[in-house]
Amino acid sequence: MHGVHSPLVYNLIKDVIYNKNLKSPWFTSIEKMRNAFNNDYTLIDSIDYGAASKYKSTHKTIRKICSTTSKSKKYSQLLFRLIKWHNPKYALELGTSLGISAMYQATGLSENAKLITIEGHEAVALKAKHVIKELNFNSIEVIVGNFDKELPKVLNNVPQLDWVFFDGNHKKEPTLRYFTQCLEKASNNALFIFDDINWSDEMREAWIEIKNHPKAYLTIDLFFVGLVLVNKREQKEHFTILF
């Protein structure tokens, strides 16, 4: 970190990104739920309206869905640390899956804050709703439906966005479109997080465009995820951090 000259970024790296001692008692309950999912061979047959231009029929086990779409413990806990540090009032997640990442984020929210999460796969969303209710995460609202239809509704109903976690689409065009839409409601110094920025050539191209956007004043590349602070100042800075 000796090469990082920005005090904000230096403290963010030292006190948040690398600070694995920052934890919550809720971690144990959430990881028990993850373990239950990983041992659940129940088949779900539904249609995913969230992440594709054409609807896709799916037929997978809960175990498979958890292993392929839920964020790992390492990155889920990173989300917790980041959201606790950033302290947003209005938070949004695109891509609920089984609710693991949503619960980690909610664990770091302040008392009066709210997380809205949108999931396109109805059967998976219902499973997430059940788990979120069972663990009493009242600060989470799960919305089921196509991002293209539901995101504009959410943006019309919230006064601002202080935090957005983009984890529901891994294609360039929709990623950039959702980014642009959310920027319209971004508060000063909002934090946007993009998952799987190096997952494909399309996502790498999308990340480059996001970094170059005039409102993206500070970006941090953690390889698997990208952090973007928007709207605060004109000077642009970019960092690549090993995580």
C-alpha positions, 0 to 999 in steps of 0.5 A: 500500500506504500504506493497509494497516495490518496488518504481515502483509498489508503484508509479504505484498503487498510481499514475496510478491504483488508480488515478481516477482523471486522465481523458480525455475529450474523455471519454464523447464521448466514453461513449455516443457511449457505451450508443448507443450500449446498446440501439441498438437491431440490430441483427448481424449474422456472424461467429467469426473467432477470439477466437475459434479453431472451427468457431462459428456462432453467432446471437446477438444484438449489445446491447448483444455484448456490454454488454458481450464483451466490457470492463466496464467503470472502466476497460476501464479507467484503460487501459487509465491510464496505456497506458498513463503512459507506453507511448508505440509507438507500441501497440496491442490489441487482441479482438476489439469487438465494439471498446470501449477499443481500443478507450480508449487506443488510447485516452492515446497514444502519438501523433505518437503512433499506436494501432493495434487491431484484431477482429475475428467477421467480422460484429462486426469489421465493426461496430467498424471500423465505430465508430472509423472513426466517432470519428476520432481515426486515431491512431487505425488500425482494422484488421479483421480475425482469430488471428492465421492467422493475429497475425503472419502478424502483428508481421512481420510488426511491429519493436517491441511491447511495449504494448499488451492487450490480450482480444480475447481468454479465453482459456489456450492454445491459450492465452499462445501461443499468449503470447509466440508469442508476447514475440518475439517482446516485447521491453525492459520493454514492458507491457502485460495486460491479461483480465479475468485471473480468469474467468475460471480454464483454465485462472487461469492456464494460468496466473500461467504459465505467472507469472512463465515465466522467462521474466515476471519480474514483475506481478500484479494481479488485479483479473479481469486483470493481468499486466506483465512487461517483459524483463527488469531484472532478479529479479522477483516480484509478487503483488496482488492488490485490485482494 
